[in-house]
Amino acid sequence: MDTFAKLNLASQDMGIEIESTREQECKPVVNGQSLPRIPISQVALPGGRKMNVLKTMLTTACERNCNYCPFRAGRSKMQRITIKPDEMAKGSFQAYRQRLVEGLFLSSGIIKGGVTTQDKLIDTAEILRNKLGFRGYLHLKIMPGSEKDQVRRAMQLADRISVNLEAANAQRLATLAPMKKFADELLAPLKWAQEIRTNEAPGSTWNGRWASTVTQFVVGGADETDVELVSTSEYLYHELKLKRTYYSAFSPIIDTPLENHRPENPWREHRLYQASFLLRDYGFAMEELPFNQSGNLPLNKDPKTAWAEQTLLHKPIEVNTASREQLLLVPGIGPKSAMSILLARRQRKLRTLDDLRALGIVAQRAAPYVLLDGKLPVYQMRLLQPVEPPEPLRPRFPG
C-alpha cells in the first residue's frame, strides 16, 4: 500500500485521541502524479493564525483495551495500519515540502509496550529533524509507560508533547482504561517534563526551547463531576505548568464496552473550556467557580457570568481605578482588553460604553458589572439577559 494511502487510513477516527479541529483533504503530488488524499487538520495558534498539520499514527493496532477507544485491542471490525518510522518521516516531510502542512501531530497505538512504541515515535522525529532537515511544527504523543529519558528526548525534538490523562483521577480511569495506571504511566511523564524544564538548560533542543506540555480528558465517559476535572486541571496548570488542558465530550463507539453509554452534552465540554481559561488566564481559583450541588458547572450560562451575577452585580467594579486582576473578573474583559483599559485611562477617563467598545471590549456583557467614572452605564438593565447561541460551537484549538 502507498505511504499516502496508509497516512489516510492512519489519520481516521483520531478525534477521541487528540483535540478536535476542522479537517480538510489535500492531494500530494509526486513527479507530476496525484497521490491518495490525506486528511489535513487546521488548528489555531494562540495569536489567532491558522496552521495546517497532518495528524496521524504510526499504527492503529494496540495491545491496550481501553473501554471507549476505537483502536482498542478487542475491537475486531477495524482495519489496522502500521507505518515504519522512516516511511512516516518521508511521507510527512513530502507533505511539508509541498506546503500542504506546516507540521505533524504524531501518535500511535501501543505495540510491545510503551517503551518500544515511544522509541519508534522518537525515531521518526529524529529522522525528520536530523536527516531530512524538517523545521516545521512537531507534536509528539508520550506513550503510557515511557521512561524519563524518552520524555527528555521527545522534548528535545518536538515543539509540544502530550500525555492524555483521559480521566480526572485513578478511580475514574478504571472505567475508561482499566489497563492504564494513572499515577505511574500517565501523570509521571507530565511531572518529569516539568522537572526537565525547571532543572535542565534547553541547549540540546532543536530550537533552543523545551517542548510545552498538554493533556486531554474524556468528559462524561466515567460519570465524573466537573469538580473532579477542574480540580485536576488546576493542579496541572499551577504545579506542572501545562499550556492547555483539552476536553472531549464522550461519544460512544460501536463495538466497545461503552457503546451503550449515553453521549455527553457538548455544552458541558464548552463550559469546562471556559472554566479552564478562567484558571489559566484570569486568576480564578477553583473554589470561586459556580459549581452546583451535583458538582457540575451550569450549562445555561458561562461560569464567569454566573460568578459575576453572584458577586459583582451589587458591587460593580470601577473601570477607571481597578487593577488588572480586578478587570479580568468582569465578563466581556479579557487579558488584551484589560491591558487596553490600563493604557487608555492614562490619557482620559472612560465614561461610556462606547469608550469600552472602542477598546475591543464586549460592552454588552460588561455593562451590568462596572462603573464608569462612578456611574452605572446607561441601558444597563436591558443587558442583564445575554442570549446564548442555540448550539455550542466546538472550539478551535492549538495542536
C-alpha positions as CSV (number, residue, x, y, z in Angstrom):
1,M,0.0,0.0,0.0
2,D,1.3,3.5,-0.9
3,T,2.6,5.6,2.0
4,F,-0.1,8.3,1.5
5,A,-2.8,5.7,1.4
6,K,-1.6,4.5,4.7
7,L,-1.5,8.0,6.1
8,N,-5.1,8.5,5.0
9,L,-6.2,5.4,6.9
10,A,-4.0,6.0,9.9
11,S,-5.4,9.5,10.3
12,Q,-9.0,8.4,10.6
13,D,-11.0,8.4,13.9
14,M,-8.4,10.4,15.8
15,G,-10.9,12.9,17.3
16,I,-11.0,10.9,20.5
17,E,-7.2,10.8,20.6
18,I,-6.5,14.5,20.0
19,E,-8.1,17.8,20.2
20,S,-10.9,18.4,17.7
21,T,-10.1,20.6,14.7
22,R,-11.5,21.4,11.3
23,E,-10.3,18.9,8.7
24,Q,-9.9,19.2,5.0
25,E,-8.3,16.9,2.4
26,C,-5.3,17.5,0.2
27,K,-3.8,15.6,-2.6
28,P,0.0,15.3,-2.6
29,V,1.7,15.3,-6.0
30,V,5.0,13.4,-6.7
31,N,6.7,13.5,-10.1
32,G,3.5,15.1,-11.6
33,Q,1.3,12.2,-10.3
34,S,-1.5,12.9,-7.8
35,L,-1.4,10.5,-4.8
36,P,-4.2,9.4,-2.5
37,R,-5.8,12.2,-0.4
38,I,-4.6,12.8,3.1
39,P,-6.7,14.5,5.8
40,I,-5.2,17.8,7.0
41,S,-6.3,19.4,10.2
42,Q,-6.4,23.1,10.6
43,V,-5.5,24.3,14.1
44,A,-5.5,27.8,15.6
45,L,-2.3,29.2,17.2
46,P,-2.5,31.4,20.4
47,G,-2.1,34.5,18.2
48,G,-5.0,33.5,16.0
49,R,-3.1,32.4,13.0
50,K,-4.3,29.1,11.4
51,M,-1.9,26.3,10.7
52,N,-2.4,23.1,8.7
53,V,-1.0,20.0,10.3
54,L,-1.0,16.3,9.5
55,K,-2.4,14.3,12.4
56,T,-1.7,10.6,12.1
57,M,-0.5,7.5,13.9
58,L,2.4,5.1,13.4
59,T,0.0,2.2,14.0
60,T,-3.7,1.9,14.6
61,A,-3.1,-1.5,16.2
62,C,-3.0,-1.5,20.0
63,E,-2.5,-4.1,22.8
64,R,-4.4,-2.0,25.3
65,N,-8.1,-2.5,25.7
66,C,-9.4,1.0,26.7
67,N,-13.2,0.7,27.0
68,Y,-14.0,3.8,24.9
69,C,-11.3,3.8,22.2
70,P,-11.8,2.9,18.5
71,F,-8.3,1.4,18.4
72,R,-8.7,-1.0,21.4
73,A,-7.3,-4.5,21.0
74,G,-10.7,-6.1,21.4
75,R,-12.4,-4.2,18.6
76,S,-12.3,-6.7,15.7
77,K,-14.2,-4.7,13.0
78,M,-11.4,-2.3,12.1
79,Q,-8.6,-2.2,9.6
80,R,-5.2,-1.9,11.2
81,I,-2.4,0.1,9.6
82,T,1.2,0.2,10.6
83,I,3.8,2.7,9.2
84,K,7.5,2.4,9.8
85,P,9.4,5.4,11.2
86,D,11.4,6.1,8.1
87,E,8.3,5.8,5.9
88,M,6.3,8.1,8.2
89,A,9.1,10.6,8.3
90,K,9.5,10.7,4.5
91,G,5.7,10.8,3.8
92,S,5.0,13.7,6.3
93,F,8.1,15.5,5.1
94,Q,6.9,15.3,1.5
95,A,3.6,16.9,2.6
96,Y,5.6,19.6,4.4
97,R,7.8,20.3,1.4
98,Q,4.8,20.7,-0.8
99,R,3.4,23.2,1.7
100,L,0.3,21.1,2.3
101,V,1.1,21.2,6.0
102,E,3.3,23.2,8.4
103,G,3.6,20.5,10.9
104,L,2.9,17.0,12.2
105,F,1.0,15.6,15.2
106,L,2.2,12.1,15.7
107,S,0.6,9.5,18.0
108,S,0.4,5.7,18.0
109,G,-1.3,2.6,19.3
110,I,0.8,0.6,21.7
111,I,2.5,-2.5,20.5
112,K,5.2,-4.4,22.5
113,G,4.8,-1.9,25.4
114,G,5.0,1.8,25.8
115,V,8.8,2.0,25.8
116,T,9.2,0.2,22.4
117,T,6.4,2.3,20.9
118,Q,7.9,5.5,22.2
119,D,11.2,4.6,20.7
120,K,9.5,4.4,17.3
121,L,7.9,7.8,17.7
122,I,11.3,9.3,18.7
123,D,13.0,7.5,15.7
124,T,10.5,9.2,13.4
125,A,11.2,12.6,15.0
126,E,15.0,12.1,14.7
127,I,14.8,11.2,11.0
128,L,12.6,14.3,10.4
129,R,14.8,16.7,12.3
130,N,18.3,15.3,11.8
131,K,18.3,13.5,8.4
132,L,15.6,15.4,6.4
133,G,16.1,18.9,8.0
134,F,12.4,19.3,9.0
135,R,11.9,22.7,10.7
136,G,8.2,22.6,11.0
137,Y,5.9,22.2,14.0
138,L,6.1,18.8,15.7
139,H,3.8,17.4,18.4
140,L,4.7,14.0,19.8
141,K,2.5,11.8,21.9
142,I,4.1,10.3,25.0
143,M,3.1,6.6,25.4
144,P,1.9,5.2,28.8
145,G,4.9,3.5,30.4
146,S,7.5,5.6,28.7
147,E,10.8,6.3,30.5
148,K,12.1,9.7,31.7
149,D,15.0,9.7,29.2
150,Q,12.4,9.2,26.4
151,V,10.4,12.1,27.6
152,R,13.6,14.2,27.6
153,R,14.5,13.2,24.1
154,A,10.9,13.8,22.8
155,M,11.1,17.3,24.4
156,Q,14.4,18.0,22.6
157,L,12.9,17.1,19.2
158,A,9.3,18.4,19.4
159,D,7.6,21.7,19.9
160,R,4.9,20.1,22.1
161,I,4.4,16.8,23.8
162,S,1.2,15.4,25.3
163,V,0.1,12.7,27.7
164,N,-3.7,12.1,27.7
165,L,-4.7,11.6,31.3
166,E,-8.2,10.7,29.9
167,A,-9.8,10.8,33.4
168,A,-9.6,13.1,36.3
169,N,-8.2,10.6,38.7
170,A,-7.3,6.9,39.1
171,Q,-10.8,5.9,40.1
172,R,-12.4,7.3,37.0
173,L,-9.6,6.0,34.8
174,A,-10.5,2.4,35.8
175,T,-13.9,2.9,34.0
176,L,-12.3,4.2,30.8
177,A,-9.0,2.4,30.6
178,P,-8.6,-0.3,33.2
179,M,-5.2,-1.4,31.9
180,K,-3.6,2.0,32.4
181,K,-2.0,3.3,35.7
182,F,-3.0,6.9,36.4
183,A,0.0,8.0,38.6
184,D,2.8,5.8,37.2
185,E,2.1,5.7,33.5
186,L,0.2,9.0,32.8
187,L,0.8,11.6,35.4
188,A,4.5,10.7,35.9
189,P,5.7,11.8,32.4
190,L,4.0,15.2,32.9
191,K,5.9,15.6,36.2
192,W,9.1,14.6,34.5
193,A,8.6,17.2,31.8
194,Q,8.2,19.9,34.3
195,E,11.3,18.7,36.2
196,I,13.3,18.8,33.0
197,R,12.2,22.3,32.1
198,T,12.9,23.5,35.6
199,N,16.3,21.9,36.2
200,E,18.0,21.5,32.8
201,A,19.1,24.0,30.2
202,P,17.4,23.7,26.7
203,G,20.7,23.9,24.8
204,S,20.3,20.4,23.4
205,T,16.9,21.0,21.9
206,W,16.3,21.5,18.2
207,N,15.2,25.2,18.6
208,G,16.7,26.2,21.9
209,R,13.4,25.7,23.8
210,W,11.9,22.8,25.7
211,A,8.7,21.5,24.3
212,S,5.5,22.5,26.0
213,T,3.1,20.0,27.5
214,V,-0.7,19.5,27.2
215,T,-3.2,16.8,28.1
216,Q,-6.8,15.8,27.3
217,F,-9.7,14.4,29.2
218,V,-12.7,12.4,28.0
219,V,-15.7,14.1,29.5
220,G,-18.7,12.1,30.7
221,G,-17.5,8.6,29.9
222,A,-16.8,7.7,33.5
223,D,-19.6,9.8,35.2
224,E,-17.1,12.1,36.8
225,T,-18.1,15.6,38.0
226,D,-16.8,18.9,36.8
227,V,-15.3,19.5,40.2
228,E,-13.1,16.4,39.7
229,L,-12.0,17.6,36.2
230,V,-11.4,21.2,37.2
231,S,-9.5,20.3,40.3
232,T,-7.1,18.2,38.3
233,S,-6.8,20.9,35.7
234,E,-5.9,23.5,38.3
235,Y,-3.1,21.2,39.6
236,L,-1.8,20.7,36.1
237,Y,-1.7,24.4,35.4
238,H,-0.2,25.6,38.6
239,E,2.1,22.8,39.6
240,L,3.1,21.2,36.3
241,K,2.8,24.3,34.1
242,L,0.8,22.7,31.3
243,K,-0.1,25.0,28.4
244,R,-3.5,23.6,27.9
245,T,-6.0,21.1,29.2
246,Y,-8.3,19.8,26.5
247,Y,-11.7,18.3,26.9
248,S,-13.5,15.9,24.6
249,A,-17.2,15.2,25.2
250,F,-17.7,11.4,25.3
251,S,-19.3,9.9,22.2
252,P,-19.9,6.1,22.2
253,I,-18.0,3.9,19.7
254,I,-19.7,0.8,18.3
255,D,-18.1,-2.5,19.3
256,T,-16.6,-1.1,22.5
257,P,-17.7,-1.8,26.1
258,L,-19.1,1.7,26.5
259,E,-21.0,1.6,23.2
260,N,-24.4,1.9,25.1
261,H,-23.2,4.7,27.4
262,R,-25.0,8.0,26.8
263,P,-23.1,10.6,24.8
264,E,-22.2,13.7,26.7
265,N,-23.8,17.1,26.1
266,P,-21.4,19.3,24.1
267,W,-22.3,22.2,26.2
268,R,-20.6,20.6,29.1
269,E,-17.3,20.4,27.2
270,H,-17.8,24.1,26.2
271,R,-18.3,25.1,29.9
272,L,-15.2,23.2,31.0
273,Y,-13.1,25.0,28.5
274,Q,-14.4,28.3,29.8
275,A,-13.6,27.3,33.4
276,S,-10.2,26.1,32.3
277,F,-9.4,29.5,30.8
278,L,-10.5,31.2,34.0
279,L,-8.0,29.2,35.9
280,R,-5.2,29.7,33.4
281,D,-5.6,33.2,32.2
282,Y,-7.9,35.1,34.6
283,G,-6.6,34.5,38.1
284,F,-9.7,32.5,39.2
285,A,-9.3,29.7,41.8
286,M,-11.4,26.6,41.6
287,E,-13.3,27.5,44.8
288,E,-14.6,30.6,43.1
289,L,-16.3,28.7,40.2
290,P,-20.1,28.3,40.4
291,F,-20.5,24.6,40.8
292,N,-24.0,23.3,41.6
293,Q,-24.8,20.8,44.3
294,S,-24.1,17.9,41.9
295,G,-20.5,19.2,41.4
296,N,-21.1,20.4,37.9
297,L,-21.0,23.8,36.2
298,P,-24.2,25.4,35.0
299,L,-24.9,24.7,31.3
300,N,-27.2,27.7,30.7
301,K,-24.6,30.3,31.2
302,D,-20.8,30.7,31.2
303,P,-19.1,30.3,34.5
304,K,-17.6,33.8,34.5
305,T,-21.0,35.4,34.1
306,A,-22.5,33.1,36.7
307,W,-19.8,34.1,39.2
308,A,-20.3,37.8,38.3
309,E,-24.0,37.7,38.9
310,Q,-23.4,36.4,42.4
311,T,-20.5,38.6,43.2
312,L,-20.4,41.8,41.1
313,L,-24.0,42.6,40.3
314,H,-24.4,44.6,43.6
315,K,-20.8,45.6,43.9
316,P,-19.6,46.7,40.4
317,I,-16.0,47.4,39.6
318,E,-14.9,51.0,38.7
319,V,-13.1,50.6,35.4
320,N,-11.0,53.8,35.9
321,T,-9.3,52.6,39.1
322,A,-9.5,48.8,39.0
323,S,-6.3,46.7,38.9
324,R,-5.6,44.4,36.0
325,E,-6.6,41.5,38.3
326,Q,-10.0,43.1,39.1
327,L,-10.7,44.0,35.5
328,L,-10.2,40.3,34.5
329,L,-13.1,39.4,36.8
330,V,-15.6,41.3,34.6
331,P,-17.4,39.4,31.8
332,G,-16.5,40.8,28.4
333,I,-13.0,41.8,29.5
334,G,-10.1,39.6,28.7
335,P,-6.3,39.9,29.1
336,K,-5.8,42.0,26.0
337,S,-8.7,44.3,26.7
338,A,-7.7,44.7,30.3
339,M,-4.3,46.0,29.2
340,S,-6.1,48.3,26.7
341,I,-8.1,49.8,29.6
342,L,-4.9,50.4,31.7
343,L,-3.2,52.2,28.8
344,A,-6.3,54.2,27.7
345,R,-7.1,55.6,31.1
346,R,-3.6,57.1,31.4
347,Q,-4.9,59.6,28.8
348,R,-8.5,60.1,29.7
349,K,-11.3,58.8,31.9
350,L,-13.6,56.1,30.4
351,R,-17.2,57.4,30.8
352,T,-19.4,55.5,28.3
353,L,-20.0,52.0,26.9
354,D,-18.8,53.4,23.5
355,D,-15.4,54.1,25.2
356,L,-15.2,50.4,26.1
357,R,-16.3,49.3,22.7
358,A,-13.5,51.4,21.1
359,L,-11.1,49.3,23.1
360,G,-12.4,46.0,21.8
361,I,-14.4,45.2,24.9
362,V,-17.8,43.3,24.7
363,A,-19.6,46.2,26.4
364,Q,-22.9,44.4,26.4
365,R,-21.5,41.7,28.7
366,A,-19.5,44.1,30.9
367,A,-22.2,46.7,31.5
368,P,-24.0,45.2,34.5
369,Y,-20.8,44.7,36.5
370,V,-18.9,48.0,36.0
371,L,-18.9,51.7,37.0
372,L,-17.8,54.3,34.5
373,D,-16.5,57.4,36.3
374,G,-18.6,56.5,39.3
375,K,-21.8,55.9,37.4
376,L,-23.7,52.8,36.2
377,P,-23.7,52.6,32.4
378,V,-26.8,53.7,30.5
379,Y,-29.2,50.9,29.4
380,Q,-27.7,48.5,31.9
381,M,-31.0,46.8,32.7
382,R,-31.5,45.9,29.0
383,L,-28.3,43.9,29.1
384,L,-28.9,41.6,32.0
385,Q,-30.1,38.7,30.0
386,P,-27.5,37.6,27.4
387,V,-28.8,35.3,24.7
388,E,-26.9,32.0,24.3
389,P,-26.5,30.5,20.8
390,P,-28.8,27.5,20.1
391,E,-25.8,25.1,19.8
392,P,-22.4,25.3,21.3
393,L,-19.5,26.0,18.9
394,R,-16.7,23.4,19.2
395,P,-13.6,25.5,19.9
396,R,-10.6,25.5,17.6
397,F,-7.5,24.5,19.5
398,P,-3.8,24.8,19.0
399,G,-2.2,21.4,18.2
